[in-house]
């Protein structure tokens, strides 16, 4: 195909503007990254990220409002609150990882010698990629945006091929 062509005027129906509204700025992703690393308390986010208190409060509120984080009282101290990832928030991990890998590939050189590994075999994880229904790695040349009514039923396609 060569290029992915989508009807840009209809872009609002595809979810990208909504996703960017929630996650389209640096601090939201940095808070998300900290959450994936186990940070749950306001003061810990503040010290780990070096973010201004008002900006952190605003971004945490936005992430809670959009269902990315859940805000709840701490079980051992009801005066404090915890911010925990929801399922919707955990589903952002591949996007965060893709951005991290892109930054490592194209960003300025870093002295940090950290590698994300698979806990099962301690081998580095591969780059985030798009996979077809049968596991093939896809590039943009392999993609086409079509109406959902025009998508082949994968079960019917498998049966027809057999």
Order of alpha helices (4+ residues) and beta strands (2+ residues): alpha-alpha-alpha-alpha-beta-beta-alpha-alpha-beta-beta-alpha
